[in-house]
Amino acid sequence: MTIAPNRPTIKVETRRVICPHDCPDTCCMSATVENGRVTKVTGEPSHPFTQGFLCIKTNYYLERLYSPQRIKYPMRRVGPKGSGQFERTSWDEATDLIAQKFKEIIATHGAEAILPYSYAGTMGLLSYASMDRRFFNYMGASLLDRTICSTAGKEGYTYTMGGSFGTDPETIVNAKLIIAWGTNPVSTNVHLMPFINEAKKRGAKLVTVDPHKSKTADQSDLFIQPYPGTDAALALSMMQVIIEEDLHDKEFIASDTYGFDLLAERVKEYPPERAEQITGVPAQQIRDFARLYATTKPSFIRLSYGLNRHTNGGMMVRTVTCLPALVGAWKHVGGGALLSTGGSFPLNKAALERPDFLRRHNYFPRTINMIKLGEALLDYKEPPVKALFVYNSNPAVVAPNSRKVIAGLEREDLFCVVHEQVMTDTARYADVVLPAPTTFECLDLHAAYGHLYVQLSEPTIPPLGEVVANTEVFRRLAVKMGFDDPAFRDSDEELVRQALDSKHPHLAGITYERLQKETFARLNVPTPYNPFAGGKYPTPSGKIELYSEKMLRAGFDPLPTHNPTAESADGSPELFAKYPLRLVTPAAHHFLNSSFAEMPTMLKKQQRPYLELNEVDARERGIEQGQWVRAWNDRGEAYFVADLNRDSVAAGVACHLSLWWQRYSPLGWNCNTLTSDVAADMGGGATFHTNLVQVEPACRSLSPEKMKELENLYPLSEEVRLG
């Protein structure tokens, strides 16, 4: 008789978990867990927005979760800054060292010499802004103005509409015209595409407005290609045609807008012939587009944050946002515009962050704009930044003007702590590195900026090694610092409950217990949802403000207008003569800012750091397809592989799909070596796309040895060379 060997029991579970990355989709994922290990991740099919699929990046999430680059234990630096040389230490030793350094700095320079630096590497409310804000507010550290993504656009949109909300994205199946204006949803908002495709099946047309011919443009019925930073002139010219040809909705304008007569005078300055000179879009195409927009109902404009990353970005978003008012698009289900749904989530952020702790000091801490990190680290005015605590961000890669940022990180007198999942470029400059969890290993609560669902993400597996959520990091540090307020003893569950403790009707019936059972719940809003139903707008006038007295008081033109960008032929002719190419750096299809950009599969799929050029510009410079090129300006230089194949940019424009880590970039510098840390017109926002450069074949400036180094880094196949 044969006795079968004992086989281990395999316990298989399916658990829901929320994608925490900086994306409007905020997907609900379905994780298969076998004996405490995640073996498969898919989109949750029951989620109305996720609809059972994930983006190309999160389809490979397990490569990040179980990466050999995962940081699993606290470490302290033992080699030169930037060398990545660390030794393992204990949590007690690490937190003792951090607390000791912080206390020494506070005693010598004051708490403002300590700067937290974080953004949206993780967007769960607990990880993004809860115990960390309590800790630094209680300490009195410098405040960080978190401007790097969206502040200019939000301010511009709010001047027109009164808040950061708009069309329910699930209703756009009813639209007959959908305009992706300065956004590429195929790559950055992919779960909107099923709604767009359903609308197209029902007869809708899709238009893309973008300086770069993106993957979304490839799927569009019409592609409009303005020069970077000229979208306001395009929108104003459309308005001029709509009003001149009597295509505007007079009834809606009379009942729901403020300042139409003044706007009507302003747009006379922008006939299509003048707009063509500014934007590069042919006058007849502007007329045809304006007529299509005015006569197709419902029409929907999807904006995103690429448009706001110019020195005139706030005004551009404000101007484009006026278009739906002229044609009465808000009257229709599926019509209107959307920049973000974020303003629809009335979560109790004050309870999480405790801004009241700032009142315990006899001063109000200074605020440092995060896009000026390099300047902050190299500016030795009192008090100098003597300690930097980085979490949920990778500033060595993502911050503009990166040569200055890295020079600051190299300071031997800067004490730097990084809380991170993998050994990023920033972490290599740290004195102490703390291990951070992925979404599979921690509890968090999620809002969204691309749909209307509140979601609870519960851990699916035990933390790997000694990884600890940043809520717990700051609890432990509070103890070491002697902060005895009970707020530092709140558990993660208590933090979730505090966030949900809101009397706003949108959150009625959404409790911790309900989310534990259901994972996600739609805000308590009508279906379909129109935040401006009944003609109610949260602006000072109670109407859509085509003319804004609030803007006038703030020092802006109260009417929509076109302002040349700070780096352009009109805005800086001397600089333009020196650097005549306008470089834009939109998101790569396989990266999400710097997230996923260390994963071998994503690097392989993204292939190489290409620079897309128009054939006219390439021919003038003696550049051929697949050739290594050098791009440079007064801020620095970076190297790319020339791509002339797609004819994706107009003459005078260059495009690089970002964001490659410095470590994987040719000769160690990515595109942010070239970008400016000058702030946008509104909200202190980043201006990554206002960026003049010159380009030449790399062999003109590099030695044969350096050229060989490039070839060895990214060996080009004959297929790539020939295109």
HELIX and SHEET records of a PDB file:
HELIX    1   1 THR A   58  TYR A   60  5                                   3    
HELIX    2   2 TYR A   61  LEU A   65  1                                   5    
HELIX    3   3 TRP A   91  HIS A  109  1                                  19    
HELIX    4   4 ALA A  111  ALA A  113  5                                   3    
HELIX    5   5 LEU A  125  TYR A  128  1                                   4    
HELIX    6   6 MET A  131  MET A  139  1                                   9    
HELIX    7   7 THR A  151  MET A  161  1                                  11    
HELIX    8   8 PRO A  169  ASN A  174  5                                   6    
HELIX    9   9 PRO A  185  THR A  188  1                                   4    
HELIX   10  10 VAL A  190  LEU A  192  5                                   3    
HELIX   11  11 MET A  193  LYS A  201  1                                   9    
HELIX   12  12 LYS A  215  ASP A  218  1                                   4    
HELIX   13  13 ASP A  231  GLU A  244  1                                  14    
HELIX   14  14 LYS A  250  ASP A  256  1                                   7    
HELIX   15  15 PHE A  260  VAL A  267  1                                   8    
HELIX   16  16 PRO A  272  THR A  279  1                                   8    
HELIX   17  17 ALA A  283  THR A  295  1                                  13    
HELIX   18  18 GLY A  313  VAL A  320  1                                   8    
HELIX   19  19 LEU A  323  VAL A  327  1                                   5    
HELIX   20  20 ALA A  329  LYS A  331  5                                   3    
HELIX   21  21 GLY A  342  SER A  344  5                                   3    
HELIX   22  22 LYS A  349  GLU A  353  1                                   5    
HELIX   23  23 PRO A  355  ARG A  360  5                                   6    
HELIX   24  24 MET A  370  LYS A  372  5                                   3    
HELIX   25  25 LEU A  373  LEU A  378  1                                   6    
HELIX   26  26 PRO A  395  VAL A  398  1                                   4    
HELIX   27  27 SER A  402  LEU A  409  1                                   8    
HELIX   28  28 ALA A  427  TYR A  429  5                                   3    
HELIX   29  29 THR A  439  GLU A  441  5                                   3    
HELIX   30  30 ASN A  470  MET A  481  1                                  12    
HELIX   31  31 PRO A  486  ARG A  489  5                                   4    
HELIX   32  32 ASP A  492  LEU A  500  1                                   9    
HELIX   33  33 PRO A  505  LEU A  507  5                                   3    
HELIX   34  34 TYR A  512  GLU A  518  1                                   7    
HELIX   35  35 ALA A  533  GLY A  535  5                                   3    
HELIX   36  36 GLU A  549  ARG A  553  1                                   5    
HELIX   37  37 PRO A  573  LYS A  578  1                                   6    
HELIX   38  38 PRO A  600  GLN A  606  1                                   7    
HELIX   39  39 GLU A  615  ARG A  621  1                                   7    
HELIX   40  40 PRO A  666  GLY A  668  5                                   3    
HELIX   41  41 CYS A  671  THR A  673  5                                   3    
HELIX   42  42 ALA A  698  ARG A  700  5                                   3    
HELIX   43  43 PRO A  704  LEU A  713  1                                  10    
HELIX   44  44 GLU A  718  LEU A  722  1                                   5    
SHEET    1   A 3 VAL A  12  ILE A  18  0                                        
SHEET    2   A 3 CYS A  28  GLU A  34 -1                                        
SHEET    3   A 3 ARG A  37  GLY A  43 -1                                        
SHEET    1   B 6 PHE A  86  ARG A  88  0                                        
SHEET    2   B 6 MET A  75  ARG A  77 -1                                        
SHEET    3   B 6 VAL A 432  PRO A 435 -1                                        
SHEET    4   B 6 PHE A 415  GLU A 420  1                                        
SHEET    5   B 6 ALA A 387  TYR A 391  1                                        
SHEET    6   B 6 ILE A 114  SER A 118  1                                        
SHEET    1   C 2 LEU A 143  ASP A 145  0                                        
SHEET    2   C 2 THR A 367  ASN A 369  1                                        
SHEET    1   D 5 LEU A 222  ILE A 224  0                                        
SHEET    2   D 5 LYS A 205  VAL A 209  1                                        
SHEET    3   D 5 LEU A 177  TRP A 181  1                                        
SHEET    4   D 5 SER A 299  LEU A 303  1                                        
SHEET    5   D 5 GLY A 336  LEU A 338  1                                        
SHEET    1   E 2 THR A 257  TYR A 258  0                                        
SHEET    2   E 2 ILE A 544  GLU A 545  1                                        
SHEET    1   F 3 ASP A 444  HIS A 446  0                                        
SHEET    2   F 3 TYR A 453  SER A 457 -1                                        
SHEET    3   F 3 PHE A 520  ARG A 522 -1                                        
SHEET    1   G 7 LEU A 581  VAL A 584  0                                        
SHEET    2   G 7 VAL A 653  CYS A 655  1                                        
SHEET    3   G 7 TYR A 610  LEU A 613 -1                                        
SHEET    4   G 7 GLY A 636  ASP A 643  1                                        
SHEET    5   G 7 TRP A 628  ASN A 633 -1                                        
SHEET    6   G 7 LEU A 692  PRO A 697 -1                                        
SHEET    7   G 7 LEU A 581  VAL A 584 -1                                        
END                                                                             
